Each structure stands twice: as structure tokens, then as C-alpha cells.
Amino acid sequence: MKEIAISGTHGFIGKHLLEQLTSEGQSVQALDRSGVIPKGVDIVFSLAAFGNLSSQRKDNLEIYQANLMRVIKEFDHLEQGIKYIYISSSSVAREQQNAYSLSKMAAEQFLKLKAKDHAIIVVRPYSVTGPKDQQEHLIPTLIRSCLYGEEMPFVPWPVHDFVDISDVVNGVLTIAEKGKFTGEIYEIGSGVQYTNQEVKEIVEETTGKKANTTLVRGLYDYDTKDWKADISEMKNLGWKPIITLEQSIQRMVQAEIVKEEGYSK
């Protein structure tokens, strides 16, 4: 049995990856942000991150410590032959950058150098969603706006490539099994982009209620009208997304209703 280590197990992807691996009976160790990797590990999933949420973006020092310096420290403890999968971000390819995307980009460049001597793969997930998604993200906010009437600022035109968390976990595990580990980069998404307006309409149709939105000119400098993953390399590994955005939203709405019913009892 392989010995697996995961950093970022409290995050959205890391938590689901940990659950999947433990359900399969795998031996998994949760790493902290010290950068220390215990001996005897066969594969490392590096998911710990900071700065992707708007509430975190003012702490530049923590962003670079979590996303770059932690990775550099891990290589002080990484033995030869250990497979290393770094979960980066699709934001590194944007024209408009911020501290979060720049820190991820810097980590990718560091790993590009290390790939000459180590078994490394970089993964760039696009807009990961599904049950237990971060509450301040677009879809959970739209769901609450529809179900409970919460008012929210809204920009209709930006696009995202949403991919369900289950598909992301399956994609990462497919990469771990079939990737060459020669420094290659894989994008994980649906390959389909939706505008915020289209997402809003799906949530409204699913809940049967209208969102309470206030139109604003813009929320983020990096919003774009063209943004989707190139999943051709993932398809070459035999992976493709299975869960549609409509299905993801249905699962999220149901989970929110169940949670609310549990609170009310």
C-alpha cells in the first residue's frame, strides 16, 4: 500500500481528496504548513493555499508563505523518487494578476526547475464547485439569495469554467496514477464556460425562486469574457468530466435545504 501525504486537508479540494482516499482504505497523512514531509511517503498532494477568497486577499505575506515558501520548504524534505503533485490555479494564465495568482505562478516556476531531478506534476483546476463549496463563492451566494432572499451584488457578463469537486478529485487521482511526472501541467475543468447570468438562471430554475441581486458594473479586475480549460491532456489520460453544472447546482441546493432543515429542528 502506498503512503500518501496531503497538505491543505481543511480546504475544499483537500478535504474531498482525503475523504476519497480514506474511503478506499489508503494510508494518508495530513501535513501542516511547516513544509515538513515525513519519511516513507510515496506521493505528496500539495494543496495548502491562501488568498483565493476575497476575504484573504489583503494578507500578501501569508499568501506568499502559504503558496510559495511552503512549497520551497517541502523540497528540503522531499526524498528522491517521491511523486509530487502541486495543485496550482487557473488564475496563473490570466492577463490581470493579483498576489494569489502571482504566488502560484512563482511556485510553478520553482517546480519547473525542480522537475529536472524530481517527479513533479502541476494541476490547474478551474472554478471548482459542488456541495461544501466556499460560502462566499458565486453559486453558494446565489443559492442563499434565491432560498432566503439575501441581497447580493451581481455582474452578469463574466464567465467561468465550473467543474464539480467529484470530477476534480477523480481527475487528480487519474493524474497520480497515469501521469509521467516529468513536470507536465494539466488543466482540470469542464471545457465549457458559463456567464454569471447563465449560472443565475440555472440556480433560479433549480430553486424555483428569483435571486435578490443588485447590478453593479464590476467586482473584480480580473473578470473576463473568455475563460475555459483545455482538457485535451486530461482526456489523453482517459479522464473527462461527468457531472454537469446543472447537476452540481442541484446537489448544492439539496445540501443547503437539508442543512437548513437540520438547523431549524
C-alpha positions in Angstrom: 0.0 0.0 0.0 1.3 3.5 -0.9 2.0 6.0 1.8 0.2 9.3 0.9 0.6 12.8 2.3 -1.7 15.7 1.7 -1.3 19.3 2.7 -4.5 21.5 2.7 -6.9 18.9 4.0 -9.1 21.6 5.5 -9.6 23.2 2.1 -12.4 22.4 -0.4 -10.4 20.1 -2.7 -8.1 18.7 0.0 -11.0 17.6 2.3 -12.7 15.8 -0.6 -9.5 14.1 -1.7 -8.8 12.9 1.8 -12.3 11.5 2.1 -12.0 9.7 -1.2 -8.6 8.2 -0.4 -9.5 7.1 3.1 -12.8 5.5 1.8 -10.6 3.4 -0.5 -8.6 2.2 2.5 -5.4 4.2 1.6 -2.9 5.2 4.2 -3.0 9.0 4.3 -1.1 11.6 6.4 -2.4 15.2 6.7 0.5 17.7 6.5 0.6 21.1 8.2 2.1 24.2 6.6 5.6 23.7 8.1 6.8 22.2 4.9 8.0 19.0 6.7 7.3 15.8 4.8 7.7 12.6 6.9 10.0 9.8 5.7 8.5 6.8 3.9 6.0 8.8 1.9 5.4 7.7 -1.7 3.3 10.6 -3.0 2.6 14.1 -1.9 -0.6 16.1 -2.9 0.3 19.7 -2.2 -3.0 21.6 -1.8 -2.5 24.0 1.0 -3.2 27.5 -0.2 -4.2 31.0 0.9 -5.6 34.1 -0.8 -8.1 32.8 -3.3 -11.0 34.2 -1.3 -11.7 37.9 -1.3 -11.6 38.0 2.5 -7.9 36.8 2.4 -6.5 39.0 -0.4 -5.1 41.8 1.8 -2.6 39.5 3.6 0.1 39.3 1.0 2.7 37.9 3.4 0.5 34.9 4.3 -0.3 34.4 0.6 3.3 34.0 -0.4 4.2 32.0 2.7 1.4 29.5 2.0 1.6 29.3 -1.7 5.3 29.6 -2.4 7.6 29.4 0.6 5.8 26.3 1.9 6.5 24.6 -1.4 10.2 25.6 -1.3 10.4 24.3 2.3 8.8 21.0 1.3 11.7 20.3 -1.1 14.1 20.5 1.7 12.4 17.3 3.0 11.5 15.7 -0.3 13.4 12.4 -1.0 14.3 11.3 -4.5 11.6 9.2 -6.1 8.6 10.7 -4.2 5.9 11.8 -6.6 4.8 15.4 -6.0 1.5 16.8 -7.3 1.1 20.6 -6.9 -2.4 22.0 -7.1 -1.9 25.4 -8.7 -4.6 27.6 -10.1 -6.1 28.5 -13.5 -5.6 32.2 -12.5 -1.9 31.9 -13.4 -2.9 32.2 -17.1 -4.9 35.4 -16.6 -3.9 38.7 -18.2 -4.7 40.5 -14.9 -2.8 39.2 -12.0 -3.0 39.6 -8.2 -0.9 38.4 -5.3 -2.6 35.0 -5.2 -2.1 34.2 -8.9 1.5 35.6 -8.8 2.4 33.4 -5.8 1.0 30.3 -7.6 2.9 31.3 -10.8 6.1 31.6 -8.8 5.6 28.2 -7.3 5.1 26.7 -10.8 8.4 28.3 -11.9 10.2 26.9 -8.9 8.8 23.4 -9.6 9.8 23.7 -13.3 13.4 23.9 -12.1 13.0 21.1 -9.7 11.3 18.8 -12.3 14.8 18.1 -13.7 15.6 16.0 -10.6 12.2 15.2 -9.0 8.9 13.5 -10.1 6.6 16.5 -10.4 3.2 17.3 -11.9 1.3 20.7 -11.7 -2.5 20.7 -11.8 -4.5 23.9 -12.6 -8.2 23.5 -11.5 -10.7 25.9 -12.9 -13.8 27.0 -10.9 -14.3 24.1 -8.6 -17.8 23.8 -7.1 -20.2 21.4 -5.5 -21.6 20.6 -2.0 -19.5 22.3 0.7 -18.1 25.0 -1.7 -16.9 28.1 0.0 -19.9 30.2 1.1 -18.6 33.4 -0.4 -18.3 31.9 -3.9 -20.8 32.8 -6.6 -23.0 29.7 -6.7 -23.5 29.3 -2.9 -24.2 33.0 -2.7 -26.8 32.8 -5.5 -28.4 29.8 -3.8 -28.8 31.7 -0.5 -30.1 34.7 -2.4 -32.8 32.6 -4.0 -33.7 30.5 -1.0 -33.6 33.2 1.7 -33.7 36.5 -0.2 -30.2 37.6 0.7 -29.3 40.6 -1.3 -26.1 40.3 -3.3 -24.1 42.5 -5.8 -24.2 40.9 -9.3 -22.2 41.3 -12.5 -23.9 39.3 -15.4 -21.2 39.1 -18.0 -18.0 37.4 -16.5 -17.5 33.8 -17.4 -16.2 30.7 -15.5 -15.5 27.1 -16.3 -17.2 25.3 -13.5 -16.2 21.8 -12.6 -17.7 19.6 -9.9 -15.5 18.7 -6.9 -16.1 15.0 -7.6 -14.7 15.3 -11.1 -11.7 17.2 -9.8 -10.8 14.5 -7.2 -11.2 11.8 -9.9 -9.0 13.9 -12.2 -6.3 14.4 -9.6 -6.3 10.6 -8.8 -6.1 9.8 -12.5 -3.1 12.1 -12.9 -1.4 10.4 -9.9 -1.9 7.0 -11.5 -1.2 7.8 -15.2 0.9 10.9 -15.3 4.5 10.8 -16.4 5.8 13.1 -13.6 8.2 15.0 -15.8 7.0 18.5 -14.9 3.8 18.4 -17.1 0.9 20.7 -16.4 -2.7 19.5 -16.5 -5.8 21.7 -16.6 -9.0 20.4 -15.0 -12.3 21.9 -15.9 -15.4 21.1 -17.9 -14.1 22.8 -21.1 -17.4 24.8 -21.1 -17.8 28.4 -19.9 -20.9 29.9 -18.4 -21.7 33.6 -17.8 -22.7 34.7 -14.3 -26.1 35.4 -15.8 -26.5 31.8 -17.1 -25.5 30.4 -13.7 -28.0 32.7 -12.0 -30.8 31.4 -14.3 -29.8 27.8 -13.5 -29.9 28.4 -9.8 -33.3 30.2 -10.1 -34.7 27.3 -12.1 -33.4 24.8 -9.7 -34.8 26.6 -6.6 -37.9 27.9 -8.2 -37.2 31.3 -6.8 -35.6 34.6 -8.0 -32.3 35.8 -6.7 -32.2 39.1 -4.9 -29.5 40.9 -6.9 -28.3 44.4 -7.3 -26.5 45.0 -10.6 -23.0 46.5 -10.3 -20.5 47.4 -13.0 -17.8 45.1 -11.8 -16.5 43.3 -8.7 -13.0 42.0 -9.7 -10.3 43.5 -12.1 -9.6 40.0 -13.4 -13.1 39.2 -14.6 -13.1 38.1 -18.3 -15.5 37.1 -21.1 -13.3 34.2 -22.2 -12.2 31.6 -19.8 -12.3 27.8 -20.1 -10.0 24.9 -19.5 -8.1 23.0 -22.2 -8.8 19.4 -21.0 -7.2 17.7 -24.0 -4.3 16.3 -22.0 -6.7 15.0 -19.3 -8.7 13.2 -22.0 -5.5 11.6 -23.2 -5.2 10.1 -19.7 -8.8 8.7 -20.0 -10.5 11.3 -17.8 -13.4 13.5 -18.7 -15.9 15.4 -16.5 -19.1 13.5 -15.7 -21.2 15.9 -13.6 -22.8 18.8 -15.4 -23.1 22.3 -13.9 -26.9 21.7 -13.6 -26.3 18.5 -11.6 -23.8 20.3 -9.4 -26.2 23.0 -8.6 -29.0 20.6 -7.9 -26.7 18.8 -5.4 -25.8 22.1 -3.7 -29.3 23.3 -3.4 -30.4 20.0 -1.9 -27.5 20.1 0.6 -28.4 23.7 1.6 -32.0 22.7 2.2 -31.0 19.7 4.3 -28.6 21.8 6.3 -31.2 24.5 6.9 -33.8 21.9 7.9 -31.3 20.4 10.4 -30.7 23.9 11.9 -34.4 24.5 12.3 -35.1 21.3 14.3 
